[in-house]
Amino acid sequence: MMYESSKKILVIEDDNVTRNLYLKGLEAKGFDTIGANNGLAGIQQAQEHIPDLVICDITMPDMDGYNVLTTLRQDPLTAIIPFIFLTGSSTKADVRKAMELGADDYLTKPSTLDELLRAIAIRLQKQATLEYWWAMKFEKAPKSVFADNSVSVGVASGTEAPDTEMMVPPKSIFPYIPQLKEVFDFIEAHYHQGITLCDVALAVGYSPAYLTNRVAKQTGETVNCWIVKRRMAGARFLLQNNDQTVEKIAKALGYQDVSHFSRQFRQHHGLPPQAWRKEHQLVSQKQVELWQNC
């Protein structure tokens, strides 16, 4: 079976005999191949060539495979590249650590070329399926349209669109953390579509558990908390700046159940949405009157 020549495989292996064996075998099957004899060189090759898949040993001098994977997952250019560990260690702890770091597969040596090819084929097919699924999902989803300092809010699939344009605040609520930019950009673009932690993790190429730990470590908040915070920021703006019903605002923010939205809003603001609206619209009106009287 021959594979598309456009598929590029990076093999990171410090043993020259083993590395060359896999490189030649993959080339014979039609892959473009790149070799690296240590972890640091492998990272440099991955960042330069952006391969379609990475095969990596774990036990290597200077930088082991775990650190290679962690580094690649932190770079937006390499974060979603399928990653297969190929190693002589097969302990339960090692396999578990590899999966928690975001590895896509774990093969133990000695492995035949056919076993490696089957693992590669499965990962590449899954990657292609995910890319197609996401493309179809967000091609069909309503797009946000930016104009001046405002943006038209889309709604979750299957919900009724609001009758009039709704505005959301232009200022970002997210902290400036370059390593998490892709995460926050995705939430900003799709928070009103009912996304969950799993949607965000899939979009940025991490496991939900790893992404949760990473975001919590750098921000003190979980991914789900940031999704809710973004929805609450949108809710405050919509409640204060238009006369849409609470139910329509809830749907525009990705909530299928207005009761869920109301409970969540009250938890964050101490008041139900309608009471909060009356209080803050009154404050805004008084501010206008004071300005006019100056």
VENQUIDA-V218822 format. One line per field, one symbol per residue. ss: DSSP state (H for helix, E for strand, C for the rest). burial: I if it has 9 or more other ideal C-beta (glycine too) atoms within 8 Angstrom, else O. A space follows every 10 residues. Layout:
BEGIN
ss = ???
burial = ???
END
This chain:
BEGIN
ss = CCCCCCCEEE EECCCHHHHH HHHHHHHHCC CEEEEECCHH HHHHHHHHHC CCEEEECCCC CCCCHHHHHH HHHHCCCCCC CEEEEEECCC CHHHHHHHHH CCCCEEEECC CCHHHHHHHH HHHHHHHHHH HHHHHHHHHH CCCCEEECCE EECCCCCCCC CCCCCCECCC CCCCCCCHHH HHHHHHHHHH HHHCCCHHHH HHHHCCCHHH HHHHHHHHHC CCHHHHHHHH HHHHHHHHHH HCCCCHHHHH HHCCCCCHHH HHHHHHHHHC CCHHHHHHHH HHHHHHHHHH HHHC
burial = OOIOOOIIII IIIOOOOIII OIIOIIIOII IIIIIIOIIO IIIIIIIOII IIIIIIIIOI OOIIIIIIII IIIOIOOIIO IIIIIIIOOO OOOIIOIIII IIIOIIIIOO OOOOIIIOII IIIIOIIOOI OOOIOOOOOO IOOIOOOOOI IIIIIIOOOO OIOOOIIIOO OOOIOOIOOI IIIIOIIIOI IIIIIOIOII IIIIIIIIOI IIOIIIOOIO OIIOOIIIII IIIIIIIIII OOOIOIOIII IIIIIOOIOI IIOIIIOOIO OOIOOIIOII IOOIOOOOOO OOOO
END
